[in-house]
Amino acid sequence: MNGAESLVRTLVAGEIDTCFANPGTSEIHIVAALDRVTEMRCVLGLFEGVVTGAADGYARMAGKPACTLLHLGPGLANGLANLHNARRAQVPIVNVVGQHATYHLGQDTPLTTDIEAIARPHSSWIRTSCASSKVGCDAAEAMVAARTSPGRIATLIVPADVAWSEGGMVSQFPEVPSAPLPDFQAIERAAVMLRSGSRTAILLAGRALYGEGLKAAGSIAQGTNTKLLAPYAFARMERGSGKPIVERVHYILEQAVEQLKEFRQLILVGAPAPVAYFAAPGKDAVLTPTACEIHTLAVLGKIVPARSGHWRQPCRCATRKHRKPESNVRQYPAAN
């Protein structure tokens, strides 16, 4: 089994069964592996922005990540706008980005670039696979990173010779860390606010806007005469007959200020405090009244880009027995 096939089979083992792809020559062995592994559905996009946008929308609705397959640094760069949207919405995606063969990088051919630098602002986890025996393990860790609550973007860079070399191993999908629960004091404070009789709103985001989260929020709102709100930008919202009504905070600054002026208490559930999208002369960016108390009940998670030294951790599968010899790997040169 080569590295490319171990990559695809590991993704399938981790319940990633859809790949949106715009590949090129450097990814051709991954394309061949996608063809061999029939459990993986591959969808071709004719532009990288379509690929990343489709992966974003898929994850929002399916509740699990898809993967992308992109051609080198320029291909990744073409898809960054929708990766920005996905990152801000905290949507899980696993990017697989091809790279020149390790020994070919020194030739500085026209498409050679610093892929890690391009990926860093829009990824919480980045790794470049250094051997075919490690690709499966790297893919498993990328899936854990993407699925870590509330959802993150993981970017795995696979050099062509790592993909075509034999010695690949399928890695088991590790356990994903559970999302932290709100502390007792935060819950108690929210309960006191809801019982106070003051005009109160709950600003919801993430999974609180659909499914069981929305159902629970609706029950609380009905029992406490509380208004449910959602940020103007959200990942997904369930609406329709019989569903709790959630009002979207207006995009226009003046309209949002008018909308929120009645509230004296605002409880945040996975959402940041509402602020204006853009600055305006003489206008306060904070949309809530000065007298409004804002309480954070639950936080979805900070959006943290990958940092230098953050992504080159040793691969745990390196300690397994019966490993194939690793190929020599050169240091990647910086782009000129």
N, C-alpha and C positions, 0 to 999 in steps of 0.2 A: 504494500500500500504506500502510495506516495504522500507527500505532505498535503497536497490539495485535497485528496480524498479523505484523509483523516480530519481535515478542517470541516468539510461538509458533513461528514458523518457525526462529528461531535456537535455541530449546530443542530442537526436533526435530533440527536439524543437529548439535547436541551430544549426541545419543543420549539425550535425556530425552524419552520418548515416553508417559509416564503422568502425568496430573494429577489429584490428589484435590482436589475443589473444594467450597466452600460460599460462593458469590459473592452479591453484592447489586447494587444499582443502579449503583454506581460502577464495577463490573467488567463491565458488560453488553457493552461492546465487546470485551473479552477473551474473554468467553463466545462471542460471535459468531465471533471468530477461531478459537477451539477447534473450533467447528462446521465452519468452512471448511477447516481443516487436518486432513485425515482421518488423517494419520499419528500424530496425538496422540490417545491414549485418555483420555477424561475420565470420572472416576468421581465422582458426586455423593455427598457426605456430608451428613446432616441435622443434624450438629452439628460445630463446628470441632475439638473434641477427637477425633472420629472421623477427620477429615481428617488431622490431624497424626500421630495414632497409626498410620493406614494408611500414610502416607508413611514413617514410621520403620520399620515392619515390612517394607515393600516394599524399601527400601534395604538392610536387613540381609540379606535373602534373595537379592535380585537382584544385589547387589554394585555397584549404581550408583544415583544419586539419582533420586527422583521429584520433581515439583514440587507445591506446594500453591497454591491460589488462595483467598484469604481477604478478607473484607469489612471494610475499614478497621481502625482500631485496636481496637475492641471485638471484632471477629472474630478478630484475631490473639491478643488477650488470652484469649479462650475456648480457644484451642489450646495455651497455654503449657505446661501440665503435661507433655504428651507431647513437646513440643520440649525441655523440660528433660531428659527421659529420653534423647532422641536425642542431645542435646549431651553428656551424661555418657558415653554409649556411643560417642561420636565417629562418629556416623552422618551421611552426607552428605544434605542436603536443600536444595532451593532453594524458598524461600517467595516467592510473588508476592502482594503485599498492595495492594489498591486504596486510592486516596486521593481525596478530593474534588478537583474541578477546581481548578487553582491560583488562579484568580481568585475562586473561591467560598469559599476558606478564611477570608477576612476576615469572612465572615458569622457565623462561630462557631456553626454549626448543631449540633444535639444530639449527633451522632456525631463531631464534630471532636475530635481528640486528637493527642498527640505520638506518632506511630507509631514513630519511631526510638527514642524512650526506652523504649517497650514492648518493642521487638525486641532492644535492646542486650544485656541479660543473657544471652540465649539465642542470640545470633548472633555469629559471628566476622567477618562481612562484612555491611555494610549500605550501601545506596545508594538515594537517591530520584532517579528519572529526571527530567530537567528538560526534555526535548524529544523529539518523536517520532523524530527522526533519530538519537537516542542510545540508544533502548531496546534495540535489537538488540545493540549493543556492551556495554551494561550487563548484559544477560542472559548474554552470553558470559563476561564477567568473573565473574559470579555463579557460573556453572558451574565455572570454574577454581577459585574459592575453595572451593566445596563439595567438589570432588574432590581438593583438596590433602590429601596424606596427614596423618593417617589417615582423615580425613573430617570435614567441618565443616558448619555451617548458615550459609547465605547468605540474606539477606532483601533483596528488591528491591521498592521501593515505587513504584507507577505511578499518578500522578494521572490522573483520568478524561479531561481534555483532551489529555494526552500520548498516551493510548491511542487516542482517536478522531481525532486530527489526522493528516493525510496527511504523507508524507515519511519513513516508516519504511524502514529498510534491514536486510536480513538480514546478520548478522555471522558470520564463520567462527569455528569453535571453536579457541581457541589451545591450545598445548601445555601440558599439566599438569606442573608440576615433579615430578621423581622423588623418592621418599622417600629420606632419607639413610640410608646403611648404617652399622652399628656400626663404631667405629674398631678398629684392629688390636689395641690393648692390651686392649680389652674382650673381644674374642674369645679372645685368648690366656689371659686370666685365667679365663674360663669353662671353657676346655678343661682348665686345671690343676685347677680345682675338681672337674670331672667325673671326672678320673683319680685324685683324692686318696684315694678309698675312704671318705671321710666320708659320713654319711647326707645325701643331697642331694635337693632338690626343684626343679623348674622351674615357675614360675608363669607361665602363658600367657594372652594376651589377643589381641583383634583377629583377624587372619587366621591367626595361629598355632593357632587352635582349629578350623580346617576346611581342607579341600583339601590342597594341597601343604605348607602350613605344619604342619598336624597330622601329616601323614605323616612329615615330617622330624623333628619332635619325638618321634614314636613310635620312630623308628629310633635316635635318641640315647638315649632312655630305656631301650630294650631292651639296648643295648650297654654301658650304664654303670650299670645297676641304679638308675636314678633315677626318682623318682615325679613324675608330671605332675599339676599342680594348675591350677585356674581360679578367678578371683575369684567371689564369690557373684553379683555382677552382671556379666553379659557380654553382648555383642551377639549372638553366634551361636556354637553349638557343634555339631559334627558327631559323631554317635554311631551305634552299631549294630554288627552282626556284622563282625568283621575290623578295626574301627577301634581305634586306641590308646585305652586307658582314661584318662580325665582326671577326677580327683576335684575336686568343687566345694568351696571353702573354706566352712565352715559359717557361717551367719548369726548364730547365738547365740554370744556372746563366749566363754563357758566351753567350749562344744563346739569352737570354733575353736582355742582354746589347747590343748586336749587333742589335737586333730588334728595340730597342728604341733609339738608338744613334742619329737618324735624327731629333728627336722632340725637339723643343724649348719651347713648351707649352703643358701641359697635364691638361685636365679638368676631374675631378672625379665626376661621377654620381652614387652614391651609392656604390662606391668601394674605398678601401684604396689605398694609393700610393703603387706602386709595389715594393716589396722587395724580396730578395732571401729566399727560403724555409729554407735553412740551411747555417750556417757559413762555410767559407772556408779560409784557411790561406792566408793572404795577399790580400783578396778580399773584396771589399766594398759591404755591403748588399743592398744598394740602387741601383736599376737597371737603373734609369734615369740619363742622363748626368747632371753634375753640373750646366750647364747653362740652364737647363730646369726649367721653372716656373710651379709650380703645384698649381692648384686652385680647391678648393672643392666647387662644385655647390650644390650637395645634398648628405646628409648622410642617409644611411639606418637606422642606429640606433646602439648604443653601445651594445655589448654583456655583459650583467650584470648578474652574477649568483645571486641567491637568497641569502639574508643575514639574519643573526640572527635577529629575530624580524620583518622581512619583510613580512612573510607569515601568521602569526597568527592574522590576523585582525578579528574583530567581523563579524559574518555573518549577513547581512542586513535582511534576512528573519526571524531573531530571534524576531523581533518586530511585526510580523504578529499575528493576532488573531487565536484562535482555534488550537493552537499548542498542540501536544501530549507531555506528560511529557518526559523530557530527561533522558536518562540512566546515571548512575554514571560513571564517567571516571577517571581512575587513571593516574598519571603521568607516562609517558613512561620511563623505565629505560634505561640508557646508556649501550651499548654493552660492555662486559668485554674484 
